[in-house]
């Protein structure tokens, strides 16, 4: 059987089972990361809300530089929560890309079973995320900051079927709604931070 011929029914069944397994795995991982992200945002919302309704914020016991210490405390807290959110949400977006790619590939295989060449291992073209993109992505989610898959190293050769690699890379270019949801979550955090920070500065000035 040549690489351009049709794959055997056993190969197709194994490929479908493999992609289905990946789909279930990444869907579960996606949901877990979403829950973790909402937990972090909820904790920050609770802390910010408590400061807004508290009669003792900022604490007078912090001395003459209360406004500075209070502003730094809110900023450090938000940056810590933001770092946590960015980690969870990046992994969630990565999983969303893989889930969407697996779904699209399974849908294509319903119409036309994959030829043998599409089941051969393949590596993707080398791609690198720039430092500026990584830096900006910390404060505001960028599409280019998350790859559906990285290139394999020489010591770790490609193992994924070419059809799956192409599906993930194409999905990476198209993106998913996970990016919009991620931006809304981060925006909500930034809005809350600005509100609490302005409230803190104003309370200290009174």
N, C-alpha and C positions, 0 to 999 in steps of 0.2 A: 504493500500500500504506500503510495507516495504522499508527500506533504500537501499536495494540492487536491488529493482525493477526499472522499467523504469519510468522516470518522465512523468508527464502528458503533453499534448501539450501546455496547458496554462503555466505551469512552464517553459518549454523550450522556449516558445515565450518571456516570461518575462525575462528570463536569457539572451537571445540573444539581446533583446532590451537594457538591462542594460549594457552589455559588449560593444555594439555599442556606447552607450552614453558615456561610459568611454573612448573609443577609440577616439571619436571626441574631447572630453574635453582635454585629455592629448596631442593629436596632436596639438591642438591650443596652449596649454601651452608651449609645446616644441618649436614651432615656435616663440612664444613671447620671451622666454628666449634666443634663438639664436640671435634674433634681438637686444636684450639688450646687449648681450655679444659683438657683432660686433660693437655696438655703443661705448662701453667703449674702445675697442681696437683701434677704429678709432680716438677717442679723444687723446689717448696716442701717436698714430702714428703721428697725427698732431702736437702735442707738441714737440715730438722728432724730427720730420722733420724740424720744425721751428728753433729749436736749431742748427741743422746741417747746415742750410743755412744762419743763422743770422750772421751778422758781429759784433754783440755786445753780443756774448755768449762765455764764461760767462761774466756777467756785471763787468766792472772794478770798479764800485762804491761799490762793496762788500768788498773792501779793500785788505789787504795783504794776507788774508786767502781765497782768491777767489776760489781756487781749492777745498778746503774742503767744503765750503758752496754750491758751484755748484754741487759737487758730492752728497752731502747730499740731495740737492733739487731734483735731478734726481732720487735718490734712494727712497726717501719718496714718490714721485709722482708715481713711478712704483709699489711700494708696495701697495699703495692705489688702483691703477688700478687693480693690481693682485688680491687683496682681493675682489674687485667688480666682476672681471671676474670669480674667483673661485666660488663665490656664484651663479652667473647666470649659469655657465657651469655645476655645480653639479646638479642643478635643471633641467637643460636641459637633462643631462644624465639619471637622475631619470625618467623623463617623457618618454625618448626614451625606457627605459626598459619596462615601463608599456604599451606603444604603441605596442611594438613588442610582448609582452605577450598576449595582447588582440587580435592582429591579428592572432597569432598562434592558440589561443583557438577557435576563430570563424572559422578558417580553419578546425580545427579538428571536430567541431560540424557540418560542412557541410557533412563530411563523415559519422559521427556517432553521433546522438543526445546524450546529456549527460544523464546518469542514475540519479536517484533521489539522490543517495549518493554523487554525484559530485556537487550537488547544496546545500548541507548542509554546514552551516558555519564552518570555520576552522581557526585556528591560526597557524602561522609558528613557527618553533623551535626558541628558544631564540638565538639571535646572537648579538654580540657587536663589535663595531669598536674600535680598540686600539688607544691610544693617539699617538703613534709613526706613525701609518698609517695616522691619521688626520693631524699630523704635516708635514709629507712628502708630503701628498696630496695637501697642500697649495702651495708648490713650484712646484710640478710635479704631474699630475693626476695619481692616482692609482685605479685599478679596484675594490679593496676591500673597498674603501672609500665610495662607494655609494650602498645602498641597495634598491631593488625594493619595499620592504615593511618591516616595523618593526613589532616586536611582539606586540600584544595587551596587555594592562595592565589588572589587575584583575577588576579594576573599569570600564574598557572599553572592554567588551567581543568581541570576533570575530564576524564579520558580513559578510565578503566576502565569496562567495561560494568556496568550497575546490578546485574545478577545476581552478578557477581564481588564488587562492593563489599558487597552484602548478605551474601554467603557469608563474607567475611572478618570483617565486623563481628559476625555471629552467632557465628562461631568464637571471636572474641575474648571474647565473653561466656561461652561454654562453657569455654574454656581447653583445654589439652592436657596430656598427661603430662610434657611438657618442663618444666613448672613444678616438679613433684615431683622430677624428676631434678636440676634446678638446685639445689633446696633441699638435696638429699642431698650434692651436690658441695660446696656452700658449708658445710654442717654439718661435713663431714669436714675441711675446712680449718680451721674454728673449733676443732674438737676437738683437732687437731694443734697449733694455736697455743697453746691453753691448756695442753696437756701439756708442750710445750717451755718455755713461760714459767714454769710451776710448777717444772719441773726446774731451770731456770736460777736461780730465786730460791733454791731449796733448796740447790743446789750452792754458791751464794755464801755461804749461811748456815753451811755446815759448816766 
